[in-house]
Amino acid sequence: MQVHSVIGLAISLVLGLIGLTGAMLSFEDEIVAALNRDVAHVEVRSAPVLMPDALVALVPAAGKVGAMTMSSEPGATVRIRFARGEGGERSSVYVDPYDGRVLSAMRGEGFFVTLRNLHRFLLLPGNGNGVGRQITGIAVLGLLVLLISGLVLRWPRRVRSIKNGIKTWLKPNLATPGRPFHWSLHSVAGTWVLPIYLVSVLTGLWWSFDWYKDGAIWLLSSHPAKTAPAPAPRGPKTGAAAATPTLSFDKVWSTFLADQGSRYAIATMQMPNGAGAVMRVRSVAKDAPHEEARDEFRIDGVTGRMVSAERYNDKTSGERILASVLHIHTGAAFGLPGRILFMFAAALMPLFTVTGFILYFSRRRLRVASKPGRRHAVGLVPGE
C-alpha cells in the first residue's frame, strides 16, 4: 500500500496532465481536417499539376521547406511544411497544385503542436532532447507500477471472495458518502481502465526511452539494427566541391512515381534533418488497412537514385506492430469504439489524481484519530 501511495503522490499530477492532453489529441486529424475543409480541395482543371520544385519556387519564402505532402486525389491541395524555426515552431500552408497559389495557412496546427509537446515533453526546454521526455517516461513507468500494485491490493485473499466479489470489483458503490465512495470510485474505475492503461504504457514508452524502443525493435523486427555508415574523410574543398548539393523534390518525386505509379493515396517527401542528400518519402497505399500502414522510401535528392524501400505488405507481423505503435497507442487499431474508449480512459486520469489525494489525506487523518487496534473501525480499508 505504501508503494502505491508514494508513487501515486509523486507522479499523479504529471499523469493527470498526460491523460488529459492525450484525450484532447485523440481526434486531432479529424479536427484539423474539419478546420481546413474549405482549402483541402480546389476545382479540378484540365491544366497539368505543377511539379514539386515549381510549387516550392512559387510559394512566398517563409523559411526552408522541410516537407511536402501530395495526394493522388484529383483537386487535392498540396501541403507544404516549413522547417522548424529558431524557437522550434513549425508552420504549414495549403497550395493550389495547378498554379502554386497559397490558399491558407494550416488552421489548428500551432495549437496541436503545443498540445502534443505538452503531452510528450511537458513543454520543457529541449522537447525530445530535454528533461521533459525523461520526466514523462518515468511517470509512465510509475503508472505501470501503480497498475500492478493496485491489482495486488484489490486481489481477493480467498477463493470464496473471488466468487462473491466480481460485482464489487466492477460496480462502484455510489450510495455510501465520504471516504468509502472515493475508495469505490478510485478502485472500480481503475479496474475497468486497467487493460487500456496497460496498452497505453507499453506503447507510450516507445517515445520515452531509446533502450525500450531498441529492445522492441530487436524483439519484433527480423532486420538487424542499422548502423550509420562511417563518414568519408574530410579534406579541403574548393570551387564546386565546396558548394552544398542542391536537393531536388522533382527527382525524388519522379523516382517515387516510377515505383508506385497510381497505387499511392497520399505521400510525404521530407528533407533530411541534418547534413546529407537522402530524402525520405512516406506513403500510404489506396488499399492500406489504416493510415499508419506506410511504405517508406529513401531516395537520393541529388541523383534521384532509390536507396532503400520498405513496403508495409512485405513486413512481418512483428514489424507491422512496430509500424503501428501510434495506431495502437491511440486505440485506433481497435476501430472507432477503441478510439472512443481510449479517449475516455485518458480523460479519466485526473479522476485518479483527485481521488488518490483525497484517499491519502483522509487516511492520514483517520490514522491520527484512531486508537491502536481500532484502525478498521474508523473507515480504513484492510491493509491501509
matplotlib code that plots the C-alpha trace (Angstrom):
import matplotlib.pyplot as plt

x = [0.0, 2.8, 4.4, 1.1, 0.5, 4.0, 4.5, 0.9, 1.5, 4.8, 3.6, -0.2, -0.1, 2.1, -0.1, -3.2, -1.8, -0.6, -4.1, -6.0, -3.8, -3.9, -7.7, -7.6, -5.3, -7.4, -9.3, -6.6, -6.7, -10.4, -10.5, -7.7, -9.4, -12.7, -10.9, -9.3, -12.1, -12.5, -8.9, -8.3, -9.5, -9.7, -11.8, -10.3, -8.9, -7.6, -4.2, -1.5, -0.4, 2.9, 6.0, 7.1, 10.1, 7.9, 5.5, 8.3, 9.6, 6.1, 5.5, 6.5, 9.5, 8.6, 11.6, 13.2, 10.8, 11.0, 8.3, 5.7, 2.5, 0.9, -2.3, -3.4, -6.9, -7.8, -8.1, -6.4, -4.2, -0.6, 0.6, 4.0, 5.5, 8.4, 11.4, 11.5, 12.2, 14.7, 12.0, 11.2, 7.9, 6.6, 4.1, 2.4, 0.4, -2.0, -1.1, -3.1, -1.4, -2.2, -0.8, 1.1, -1.1, -1.1, -4.7, -4.3, -2.1, -2.9, -5.5, -5.1, -1.6, 0.1, -2.5, -2.0, 1.8, 1.8, -0.6, 1.5, 4.7, 2.8, 1.7, 5.1, 7.6, 5.6, 6.7, 10.1, 13.2, 14.7, 11.5, 12.5, 16.1, 15.3, 14.4, 10.7, 11.0, 12.6, 10.0, 7.1, 8.9, 9.4, 5.8, 4.7, 6.9, 5.4, 1.9, 2.9, 3.8, 0.5, -1.4, 0.4, 0.2, -3.4, -4.3, -2.4, -4.3, -7.7, -6.9, -9.1, -7.3, -9.7, -11.2, -14.7, -14.1, -13.3, -16.7, -18.6, -16.5, -16.9, -19.8, -17.8, -14.8, -16.8, -19.6, -18.9, -20.8, -22.1, -24.6, -22.1, -20.8, -17.3, -14.3, -15.9, -17.4, -14.0, -12.4, -15.0, -14.8, -11.0, -10.6, -13.5, -12.8, -9.1, -10.2, -12.2, -9.5, -6.5, -6.3, -6.4, -3.8, -1.5, -1.6, -1.0, 2.0, 3.6, 3.2, 3.9, 7.3, 8.3, 8.7, 10.3, 13.3, 15.7, 16.6, 12.9, 12.5, 15.7, 14.6, 11.2, 12.8, 15.2, 12.4, 9.8, 11.9, 13.6, 16.1, 19.3, 19.7, 21.1, 24.3, 25.2, 27.9, 31.3, 31.7, 34.1, 37.5, 37.3, 39.7, 40.0, 37.3, 37.3, 35.1, 32.0, 33.1, 32.7, 29.1, 26.3, 24.5, 21.0, 18.3, 15.5, 12.0, 11.3, 13.9, 12.7, 9.1, 9.8, 11.6, 8.8, 6.1, 8.2, 8.0, 4.5, 2.5, -1.1, -1.1, -0.5, -3.2, -1.0, 2.8, 5.0, 8.5, 10.8, 14.1, 16.9, 17.1, 20.9, 23.6, 23.1, 21.3, 18.9, 15.3, 12.6, 9.2, 6.4, 3.3, 0.0, -1.4, -5.0, -5.7, -3.8, -5.6, -5.1, -3.3, -0.2, 0.4, 3.0, 5.6, 8.9, 11.4, 14.8, 15.8, 18.9, 17.8, 20.7, 20.7, 17.2, 18.6, 16.5, 18.5, 16.1, 12.4, 10.4, 6.9, 4.2, 3.0, 6.5, 6.8, 6.5, 3.7, 6.2, 7.3, 3.7, 3.2, 6.3, 4.9, 1.6, 2.7, 0.9, -2.2, -2.3, -1.4, -4.5, -6.8, -7.4, -6.2, -9.5, -11.7, -13.8, -15.1, -11.4, -10.5, -13.5, -12.7, -9.1, -10.1, -12.4, -9.9, -7.3, -9.7, -10.4, -6.7, -7.3, -10.1, -7.5, -5.3, -8.1, -9.4, -5.9, -5.1, -8.4, -7.8, -4.3, -5.1, -8.2, -6.2, -3.7, -6.4, -8.1, -4.8, -4.1, -7.6, -7.8, -6.7, -4.3, -6.2, -9.3, -8.0, -10.7, -13.4, -12.9, -13.3, -9.8, -9.7, -7.8, -4.2, -4.0]
y = [0.0, 2.4, 1.8, 2.5, 5.7, 7.1, 6.6, 7.8, 11.0, 11.6, 11.3, 11.8, 15.4, 14.6, 11.6, 13.7, 16.2, 13.4, 11.8, 15.0, 16.1, 12.6, 12.7, 16.0, 14.6, 11.5, 13.1, 15.6, 14.5, 14.8, 18.2, 19.6, 18.2, 19.9, 23.2, 23.2, 21.6, 24.6, 24.6, 20.9, 20.8, 23.1, 22.7, 20.1, 21.8, 20.5, 22.1, 19.7, 20.0, 21.6, 19.6, 19.9, 22.2, 24.6, 24.7, 25.5, 28.3, 29.9, 29.8, 33.1, 32.5, 31.7, 29.6, 26.5, 23.9, 20.8, 18.5, 18.3, 16.2, 15.2, 13.3, 11.2, 12.5, 15.0, 18.6, 17.8, 20.7, 20.3, 20.8, 22.4, 22.4, 24.7, 23.6, 24.4, 28.0, 29.1, 28.7, 25.1, 26.1, 24.8, 26.2, 24.7, 26.1, 24.7, 25.3, 25.1, 22.3, 23.9, 27.4, 27.3, 29.9, 29.8, 29.2, 29.4, 28.6, 25.3, 26.1, 24.4, 23.3, 25.5, 24.5, 20.8, 21.1, 22.8, 20.3, 17.4, 18.8, 19.3, 15.7, 14.3, 16.7, 19.0, 22.0, 21.9, 23.2, 20.8, 18.9, 15.4, 16.1, 17.7, 16.6, 16.6, 13.4, 11.7, 13.0, 11.7, 8.4, 7.9, 8.9, 6.2, 3.6, 4.7, 4.1, 0.6, 0.1, 1.6, -0.7, -3.8, -2.7, -1.6, -5.0, -6.7, -4.5, -5.5, -9.2, -11.3, -13.3, -16.2, -18.3, -17.7, -13.9, -14.2, -15.8, -13.3, -10.2, -9.9, -7.5, -5.4, -5.3, -4.0, -1.9, 1.2, 1.8, 5.2, 5.2, 5.5, 9.0, 10.2, 8.0, 4.7, 6.5, 7.8, 4.4, 2.6, 5.1, 5.0, 1.2, 0.2, 2.8, 1.7, -1.9, -1.0, 1.0, -1.2, -3.1, 0.2, 1.8, -1.2, -0.9, 2.8, 2.3, -0.4, 1.7, 5.1, 4.1, 3.8, 7.6, 8.0, 5.7, 4.7, 1.5, 0.5, 1.3, -0.5, -3.5, -3.6, -3.4, -6.2, -8.4, -7.8, -7.0, -9.5, -7.0, -6.2, -2.7, -0.4, 1.4, 4.7, 4.5, 5.9, 9.4, 10.0, 11.5, 15.3, 17.3, 20.8, 21.7, 24.3, 25.5, 23.4, 20.7, 23.1, 24.0, 22.3, 20.0, 21.2, 18.7, 18.3, 17.4, 16.7, 13.9, 12.3, 12.6, 11.1, 8.1, 7.6, 7.7, 5.4, 2.8, 3.4, 4.7, 5.4, 2.9, 5.6, 7.6, 10.2, 10.7, 13.0, 13.9, 15.0, 16.8, 15.2, 16.5, 17.2, 17.1, 14.6, 14.1, 11.2, 12.3, 10.2, 9.5, 8.0, 6.9, 5.3, 3.0, 3.2, -0.3, 0.3, -1.2, 2.1, 5.4, 4.1, 1.3, 3.3, 2.4, 4.2, 5.0, 6.7, 8.5, 10.5, 14.1, 14.9, 11.9, 10.5, 7.1, 4.8, 4.0, 1.7, 0.7, -0.7, -1.7, -2.4, -5.5, -7.0, -6.6, -9.4, -9.4, -8.0, -5.3, -4.3, -3.9, -1.6, 0.4, 0.7, 1.8, 5.1, 3.4, 1.1, 3.8, 5.9, 2.9, 3.4, -0.2, -1.3, 0.8, 3.8, 2.2, 1.6, 5.3, 6.4, 4.1, 5.1, 8.8, 8.4, 6.3, 9.0, 11.7, 9.7, 10.1, 13.3, 11.4, 9.1, 12.1, 13.8, 10.6, 9.4, 12.7, 12.6, 9.0, 9.7, 12.7, 11.2, 8.0, 10.2, 12.0, 8.7, 7.1, 10.1, 10.0, 6.2, 4.4, 1.4, -1.8, 0.1, 1.2, -0.5, 0.9, 4.4, 3.5, 2.4, -0.4, -3.5, -3.3, 0.5]
z = [0.0, 0.8, -2.6, -4.4, -2.3, -2.5, -6.2, -6.9, -5.0, -6.8, -10.3, -10.1, -11.3, -14.3, -15.2, -14.9, -17.4, -19.8, -19.7, -20.2, -23.1, -24.6, -24.6, -26.4, -29.1, -29.8, -32.7, -33.9, -37.5, -37.8, -36.1, -38.3, -41.4, -40.4, -39.7, -43.1, -45.1, -47.3, -48.5, -48.8, -52.4, -55.4, -58.6, -60.9, -64.0, -67.4, -66.8, -65.5, -61.9, -61.2, -60.2, -56.6, -57.3, -59.2, -56.4, -53.9, -56.2, -56.3, -52.6, -50.8, -48.7, -45.1, -44.3, -45.6, -46.9, -44.7, -46.2, -48.9, -48.8, -52.1, -52.8, -55.7, -55.5, -58.3, -57.0, -53.6, -52.5, -51.6, -48.1, -47.7, -44.3, -43.5, -41.4, -37.7, -36.8, -34.2, -31.5, -32.6, -34.1, -37.4, -40.0, -43.0, -45.9, -48.4, -52.0, -55.3, -57.2, -60.6, -60.1, -56.8, -55.2, -51.4, -50.2, -46.5, -43.5, -41.8, -39.1, -35.8, -36.4, -33.8, -31.1, -31.6, -31.9, -28.5, -27.1, -28.3, -26.9, -23.6, -23.7, -24.5, -23.0, -20.6, -22.7, -21.0, -22.9, -25.4, -26.2, -27.2, -26.2, -22.9, -19.4, -20.1, -22.1, -19.1, -16.7, -18.8, -19.3, -15.6, -14.9, -17.4, -15.8, -12.5, -13.9, -14.7, -11.0, -10.0, -12.2, -10.8, -7.1, -7.5, -8.8, -5.9, -3.4, -4.9, -5.4, -3.1, -0.4, -0.5, -3.3, -1.9, -2.0, -5.8, -6.4, -4.4, -5.2, -9.0, -8.6, -6.0, -8.4, -11.3, -9.8, -7.8, -4.5, -5.1, -2.3, 0.5, 1.2, 2.1, 2.0, 1.0, -2.0, -3.1, -2.5, -4.5, -7.4, -7.4, -7.3, -9.6, -12.3, -12.1, -12.7, -15.8, -17.4, -16.4, -19.7, -21.7, -19.5, -19.8, -23.6, -23.4, -21.1, -23.3, -26.4, -24.8, -23.5, -27.2, -27.4, -23.9, -23.8, -26.6, -24.8, -24.8, -28.5, -29.4, -27.4, -29.1, -32.5, -31.5, -30.3, -33.1, -36.2, -38.4, -39.6, -37.5, -36.2, -38.8, -38.1, -39.7, -42.4, -41.4, -42.7, -45.5, -44.7, -44.8, -46.7, -48.1, -50.6, -53.3, -56.0, -56.9, -54.5, -51.6, -52.5, -50.7, -53.1, -54.2, -53.3, -55.8, -54.9, -58.6, -58.8, -55.7, -56.8, -60.3, -58.7, -56.3, -59.1, -61.3, -58.4, -57.1, -60.1, -59.1, -56.1, -53.5, -51.8, -50.1, -49.9, -47.9, -49.1, -46.2, -46.4, -44.3, -40.8, -40.9, -43.5, -46.3, -49.6, -48.8, -48.6, -47.1, -48.7, -46.6, -48.5, -47.7, -50.4, -51.5, -50.2, -46.9, -43.8, -41.9, -42.1, -40.2, -42.7, -44.5, -47.2, -46.7, -49.4, -49.1, -52.3, -53.1, -53.6, -55.9, -58.3, -57.8, -57.0, -54.9, -51.8, -50.0, -50.0, -47.1, -48.0, -45.4, -47.1, -47.0, -43.2, -40.8, -38.1, -35.6, -37.9, -38.6, -34.9, -34.7, -37.7, -35.9, -32.4, -32.6, -34.1, -31.1, -28.6, -29.6, -29.7, -33.4, -34.0, -32.4, -34.6, -33.7, -30.5, -29.5, -30.1, -28.0, -25.2, -25.1, -25.2, -22.2, -20.3, -20.8, -19.7, -16.5, -15.4, -13.5, -11.6, -10.1, -9.3, -7.3, -5.6, -4.8, -3.0, -1.1, 0.0, 1.1, 3.3, 4.7, 5.6, 7.4, 9.3, 10.3, 11.4, 13.7, 15.1, 15.5, 18.6, 18.5, 17.4, 16.2, 12.7, 10.7, 12.9, 11.5, 7.8, 6.7, 4.2, 5.4, 4.5, 4.9]

ax = plt.figure().add_subplot(projection="3d")
ax.plot(x, y, z, "-o")
ax.set_aspect("equal")
plt.show()
